[in-house]
Amino acid sequence: MGDAWHKGACHCGRVQFRVRLLDGFSNARRCTCSLCRMRGAVAVTALLGDLEVVQGAENLALYRFNTGTARHYFCKTCGIYTHHQRRSNPQELGVNVACIQGVSPFDFAEVPVEDGVNHPSDGGSEGRVGMLRFVPVSPG
């Protein structure tokens, strides 16, 4: 388990948090569920007690859909998704890497894409359905 705490914030900075990641950035991934397809975030994993909102908790909005098990949090002011409590394992959080200080989703050359459409809780087979790649182009 990682011991390093990372600072994070939404775009406008009203919501600020600190998080300790379960396996650092090695488990970065995307998901194909309807919400993840639309928000397009790369998420990393933290355990439920390892994210602390240090400022702006009152500015976090909660969105739940379908079974209502997953809890998706976003800033009421700028609309940026910061983290969510996972449906697949409610003891884990998915944390938006773009909100973590000094990290960008474009820092990852490849990001595994998990099957969120055929969710294991609905009888689907959990697993990887693809790989998202970022290949920088040289200017000129």
Secondary structure as GFF3:
##gff-version 3
##sequence-region A 1 140
A	DSSP	beta_strand	5	9	.	.	.	ID=ss1
A	DSSP	beta_strand	16	21	.	.	.	ID=ss2
A	DSSP	beta_strand	30	31	.	.	.	ID=ss3
A	DSSP	alpha_helix	34	39	.	.	.	ID=ss4
A	DSSP	beta_strand	43	55	.	.	.	ID=ss5
A	DSSP	three_ten_helix	57	59	.	.	.	ID=ss6
A	DSSP	beta_strand	60	63	.	.	.	ID=ss7
A	DSSP	beta_strand	71	75	.	.	.	ID=ss8
A	DSSP	beta_strand	81	85	.	.	.	ID=ss9
A	DSSP	beta_strand	92	96	.	.	.	ID=ss10
A	DSSP	three_ten_helix	97	99	.	.	.	ID=ss11
A	DSSP	three_ten_helix	105	107	.	.	.	ID=ss12
A	DSSP	beta_strand	110	114	.	.	.	ID=ss13
A	DSSP	three_ten_helix	120	122	.	.	.	ID=ss14
A	DSSP	beta_strand	128	133	.	.	.	ID=ss15
###
